[in-house]
Amino acid sequence: MWRSRGVRALVGVTSLGFASYCLTLASLPTYAVAGGAAESTAGVVTAVFLVVTIAAQSVVPALTARFGTGPVLAAGLVALGLPAPLYVLDDGVAWISALSAVRGVGFGVLTVLGATLAVRVAPPGRRGESIGLYGLAIAIPNMLAVPAGAALVLADHVGWLSWLAASPLLGLVFLPMLLRSVRQGEAAGPTGSGGAAVRAAVAPSVVLLVVTTAGGGLVTFLPIERPDGQLATAALLLWGLTGALTRWRAGVLADRVGSALLLPLGLLVAALGLALTGIGLRFGPVWVLGGAAVFGAGFGAVQNLTLLRAFARAGDGGTTSASAMWNASFDAGTASGALLLGLPYAGLGLPSTLVLMAVVLALALPIARASARPALGRT
């Protein structure tokens, strides 16, 4: 798969785009708190970014059908990268949120079309492996850029953070090769199967929503809980590392043994890891690091497996619409974790909040089992 020019171009575009997102995910709330925002409202900047992202994702299938994949994806990369250097001008919540809203439009485009193109550049019979490599292109920036962004802000290097977050502009270089690799006739958007595809993708997307809510809460509030930077940076690095490995390999394994067992198992692993992280905040850093690593393993596996199930249930004609649904759930969960978990965090503290969220993950197991089954009329 690495020999495929289309796959390499997709990895380049995806890595550069998600590096920008990951650099600012955990760092901007911390930046806002340093500028005087209350800790309980620090997640507003992330929530604004992701609410706009979700709104943009809902119209990407129509925009792609109207203008084509290339122009829409190019515009998305510009919107995501161009405003980033302006973060350095002000640390107020209003300014950060305004820039994040513009970037959210670009991120919405990138997420929907990136997942769709991962299927469309794949050779026949290797969809799971292609999605795994696409997931790796997301997971590596997640592993490196999330803790790096937090460390840069905690060390008062916001200028470096802002310029590095302009990386999506470099992704424009890879677009011609990527678009030439898309199978002929598949670069346009869907042609009427959107509603059925969205309905088919609901069950796996709900599982993803729950898991990413937990992830959004962790990356937002762990650096705030431990502002010295060392434990938070190390924990987020381990979370990203294990997530990268499992998101890469889960698709290949699912191609061989199926997702009926793997998806519920991944959800259980995520719940266990999150509970260990919460408990570890009371008992010591080793527990926090171990819990973050286990949570990352479940987090990465669930991402890959739910995307595979969403595409499988939606069918080949509904990939863009299913991608929009899946990505909207991903970002809605991340936004919910950044915003809504601030309430129990303010009242109960982070340890109890993470344990409570782990229980919610465990309660989602029936939905995980249901999403592993085919939708009506699908295989």
C-alpha positions in Angstrom: 0.0 0.0 0.0 2.9 2.4 0.7 3.9 2.0 -3.0 0.7 3.6 -4.1 1.2 7.3 -5.0 -2.4 8.0 -4.1 -2.0 6.6 -0.6 1.3 8.5 -0.1 -0.4 11.7 -1.2 -3.4 11.1 1.0 -1.0 10.5 4.0 0.8 13.8 3.2 -2.4 15.9 3.0 -3.9 14.2 6.1 -0.8 14.4 8.3 -0.3 18.1 7.6 -3.9 18.9 8.1 -4.3 17.0 11.3 -1.0 18.3 12.7 -2.6 21.8 12.7 -5.7 20.5 14.5 -3.8 18.4 17.0 -1.3 21.2 17.8 -4.2 23.5 18.9 -6.5 20.9 20.4 -5.1 20.8 24.0 -3.1 24.0 23.8 -5.7 26.6 23.0 -7.8 26.0 26.2 -4.6 26.3 28.2 -3.7 29.4 26.3 -7.1 30.9 27.1 -6.8 30.1 30.8 -3.4 31.8 30.8 -5.1 34.8 29.3 -7.6 35.0 32.1 -10.4 32.6 31.1 -12.0 30.5 33.9 -11.0 26.9 33.9 -14.6 25.7 33.7 -15.1 27.6 30.4 -11.7 26.9 28.8 -13.3 24.3 26.5 -15.4 27.0 24.8 -12.7 27.6 22.2 -12.5 23.9 21.3 -16.3 23.7 21.2 -16.6 26.6 18.8 -14.1 25.1 16.5 -15.9 21.8 16.5 -19.4 23.1 16.3 -18.4 25.0 13.1 -16.6 21.8 11.9 -19.8 19.8 12.3 -21.9 22.4 10.4 -19.4 22.4 7.6 -19.3 18.6 7.5 -23.0 18.5 6.9 -22.7 20.4 3.6 -19.5 18.8 2.3 -21.3 16.1 0.3 -23.4 18.7 -1.5 -20.4 21.0 -2.1 -18.4 18.1 -3.5 -21.2 17.1 -5.9 -21.4 20.7 -7.1 -17.8 21.8 -7.3 -15.7 18.6 -7.3 -13.4 17.1 -4.7 -10.3 19.0 -5.7 -11.5 22.6 -5.3 -13.4 21.9 -2.1 -10.5 20.1 -0.5 -8.1 22.9 -1.5 -10.4 25.5 0.0 -10.6 23.5 3.1 -6.8 23.3 3.6 -6.5 27.1 3.1 -9.3 27.8 5.6 -7.6 25.5 8.2 -4.1 26.8 7.8 -4.2 30.4 6.9 -5.7 31.9 10.1 -3.5 29.9 12.5 -0.5 32.4 12.7 -3.0 35.1 14.0 -3.5 33.3 17.3 -0.3 35.0 18.6 -2.0 38.4 18.4 -4.4 37.9 21.4 -5.1 35.4 24.1 -8.7 36.4 24.7 -11.4 33.8 24.3 -13.3 35.8 21.7 -10.3 36.2 19.4 -9.3 32.6 19.7 -12.8 31.5 19.1 -13.2 33.7 16.0 -10.1 32.3 14.4 -11.1 28.8 15.4 -14.5 29.2 13.7 -12.8 29.9 10.4 -10.4 27.0 10.8 -13.3 24.7 11.7 -14.8 25.1 8.2 -11.5 23.9 6.7 -11.3 21.0 9.2 -14.8 19.9 8.4 -13.9 19.6 4.7 -10.6 17.8 5.4 -12.2 15.2 7.7 -15.0 14.2 5.4 -13.1 14.1 2.2 -10.0 12.5 3.8 -12.0 9.5 5.0 -13.8 9.2 1.7 -10.6 9.3 -0.4 -9.1 6.6 1.9 -11.6 4.2 0.4 -11.4 5.6 -3.2 -7.7 5.2 -3.5 -7.7 1.7 -2.1 -7.1 -1.3 -4.3 -10.0 -3.8 -4.4 -10.2 -5.9 -1.3 -7.9 -3.7 0.8 -10.2 -1.1 2.2 -9.5 -1.9 5.8 -5.8 -1.6 5.3 -6.2 1.7 3.4 -8.4 3.1 6.2 -5.7 1.9 8.7 -3.0 3.9 6.9 -5.3 6.9 6.8 -5.8 6.4 10.5 -2.1 6.2 11.0 -1.7 9.5 9.2 -4.1 11.0 11.8 -2.8 9.2 14.8 0.9 10.2 14.4 0.1 13.9 14.5 -2.2 13.1 17.4 0.6 11.3 19.2 3.2 14.1 18.6 1.3 17.3 18.1 -1.2 17.2 21.0 1.5 17.0 23.7 3.8 19.3 21.7 1.1 22.0 21.5 0.4 21.8 25.2 4.1 21.9 26.0 4.7 24.9 23.7 1.9 26.9 25.4 3.0 25.9 28.9 6.5 27.1 28.0 5.1 30.4 26.6 6.0 29.7 23.0 2.7 30.6 21.4 4.4 32.1 18.4 5.9 28.8 17.4 2.6 27.1 18.0 0.8 29.5 15.7 3.1 29.2 12.8 3.4 25.4 13.0 -0.4 25.2 12.9 -0.3 26.7 9.4 0.9 23.3 8.1 -2.2 22.5 6.0 -1.1 25.0 3.5 1.8 22.7 2.6 -0.8 20.0 2.0 -1.8 21.7 -1.2 1.4 20.4 -2.8 0.1 16.8 -2.6 -3.4 17.5 -4.0 -2.6 16.9 -7.8 -1.1 13.4 -7.1 -4.0 12.5 -4.8 -6.7 13.5 -7.2 -5.1 11.7 -10.1 -5.2 8.5 -8.0 -8.9 8.5 -7.3 -10.7 5.9 -9.4 -12.3 7.4 -12.4 -15.8 8.6 -11.8 -15.6 8.6 -8.0 -14.3 12.1 -7.4 -17.7 13.6 -7.4 -20.1 13.4 -4.4 -23.0 11.0 -3.8 -26.0 11.0 -6.1 -29.0 10.6 -3.9 -28.1 7.9 -1.4 -27.2 10.3 1.3 -30.2 9.9 3.6 -30.0 6.1 3.7 -26.2 6.2 4.1 -26.5 8.6 7.1 -29.1 6.3 8.8 -26.9 3.3 8.2 -23.9 5.0 9.8 -25.8 6.1 12.9 -25.0 3.1 15.2 -21.2 3.1 14.8 -21.2 6.9 14.9 -22.9 6.9 18.3 -20.2 4.6 19.7 -17.6 6.9 18.3 -19.4 9.9 19.8 -19.2 8.4 23.3 -15.5 7.5 23.0 -14.4 10.9 21.6 -16.3 12.7 24.3 -14.0 11.0 26.8 -11.0 11.8 24.6 -12.0 15.5 24.3 -12.3 15.7 28.1 -8.9 14.2 28.7 -7.0 16.4 26.3 -8.7 19.5 27.5 -8.5 19.1 31.2 -5.5 17.0 31.9 -3.0 19.9 31.1 -5.2 22.2 33.2 -5.2 19.7 36.1 -1.5 19.2 36.0 -0.1 22.6 34.8 3.6 21.7 35.4 3.4 20.1 31.9 5.5 17.0 32.5 2.8 14.5 33.5 0.2 15.8 31.0 2.6 15.9 28.1 3.9 12.3 28.8 0.3 10.9 29.3 -0.9 12.5 26.1 2.1 11.2 24.3 1.4 7.6 25.4 -2.3 8.0 24.6 -1.4 9.1 21.1 1.2 6.4 20.6 -1.0 3.5 21.5 -3.9 5.1 19.6 -1.7 5.3 16.5 -0.7 1.6 16.7 -4.2 0.3 17.2 -5.8 2.6 14.7 -3.3 1.5 12.1 -3.6 -2.3 12.7 -7.3 -2.6 13.7 -8.5 -2.3 10.1 -6.2 -5.1 8.9 -7.2 -7.3 11.7 -10.9 -6.6 11.1 -10.5 -7.6 7.4 -9.4 -11.0 8.7 -11.6 -11.7 11.7 -14.5 -9.2 11.4 -15.5 -6.4 13.7 -18.4 -8.1 15.6 -16.0 -9.0 18.5 -13.3 -6.3 17.9 -15.5 -3.3 18.2 -17.1 -4.1 21.7 -13.6 -5.3 22.8 -12.1 -1.9 21.8 -14.8 -0.1 23.7 -14.1 -2.1 26.9 -10.4 -1.4 26.6 -11.1 2.3 26.3 -13.4 2.2 29.4 -10.8 0.4 31.4 -8.0 2.8 30.4 -10.1 5.9 31.2 -11.0 4.5 34.7 -7.3 3.8 35.4 -6.3 7.3 34.4 -8.9 8.8 36.7 -7.8 6.6 39.6 -4.2 7.2 38.8 -4.6 11.0 39.4 -5.1 10.1 43.0 -2.5 7.4 43.4 0.5 8.4 41.3 1.9 9.2 37.9 2.6 5.6 36.9 -1.1 4.8 37.1 -1.9 7.9 35.0 0.6 6.9 32.3 -0.6 3.3 32.2 -4.2 4.3 32.1 -3.6 6.8 29.3 -1.8 4.1 27.3 -4.6 1.6 27.7 -7.2 4.3 26.9 -5.3 5.2 23.7 -5.3 1.6 22.6 -9.1 1.4 22.9 -9.6 4.9 21.5 -7.6 4.2 18.3 -9.2 0.8 17.7 -12.8 2.2 18.1 -12.0 5.0 15.6 -10.9 2.6 12.8 -13.6 -0.1 13.5 -16.5 2.4 13.6 -15.4 4.0 10.3 -15.2 0.6 8.7 -18.7 -0.3 9.9 -20.1 3.0 8.8 -18.8 2.5 5.3 -19.8 -1.2 5.2 -23.4 -0.4 6.4 -23.8 2.6 4.0 -22.5 0.8 0.8 -20.2 2.1 -1.9 -22.7 4.8 -3.1 -22.9 6.4 0.3 -19.3 6.8 1.4 -19.2 10.6 1.4 -22.5 10.9 3.4 -21.4 8.2 5.8 -18.1 9.9 6.2 -19.9 13.2 7.0 -22.0 11.4 9.7 -19.0 9.6 11.2 -16.8 12.7 11.3 -19.6 14.9 12.7 -20.0 12.4 15.5 -16.2 12.4 16.1 -16.1 16.2 16.4 -19.4 16.4 18.4 -17.9 14.1 20.9 -14.6 16.0 21.1 -16.5 19.2 21.6 -18.8 17.7 24.2 -15.8 16.5 26.1 -14.2 19.9 26.0 -17.3 21.8 27.0 -19.8 19.6 28.9 -17.2 17.7 31.0 -16.1 21.1 32.4 -19.2 20.9 34.6 -18.4 17.7 36.5 -14.8 18.7 36.4 -15.5 21.9 38.3 -17.7 20.1 40.9 -16.1 16.6 41.2 -12.5 17.1 40.0 -10.9 15.3 37.1 -10.4 11.9 38.7 -14.1 11.4 39.4 -15.1 12.9 36.1 -12.9 10.4 34.2 -14.2 7.4 36.2 -17.8 8.6 35.5 -17.1 8.8 31.8 -15.6 5.3 31.9 -18.9 4.0 33.2 -20.7 5.7 30.3 -18.4 4.0 27.8 -19.2 0.6 29.3 -22.9 1.4 29.1 -22.5 1.9 25.3 -21.6 -1.8 24.7 -25.0 -2.8 23.4 -24.8 -0.1 20.7 -21.3 -1.4 19.8 -22.7 -4.9 19.3 -25.5 -3.6 17.2 -23.3 -1.5 15.0 -21.1 -4.5 14.2 -24.1 -6.0 12.4 -25.0 -5.1 8.8 -27.6 -2.5 8.1 -30.8 -3.7 6.4 -30.0 -4.4 2.8 -26.2 -4.3 3.3 -23.5 -6.9 3.7 
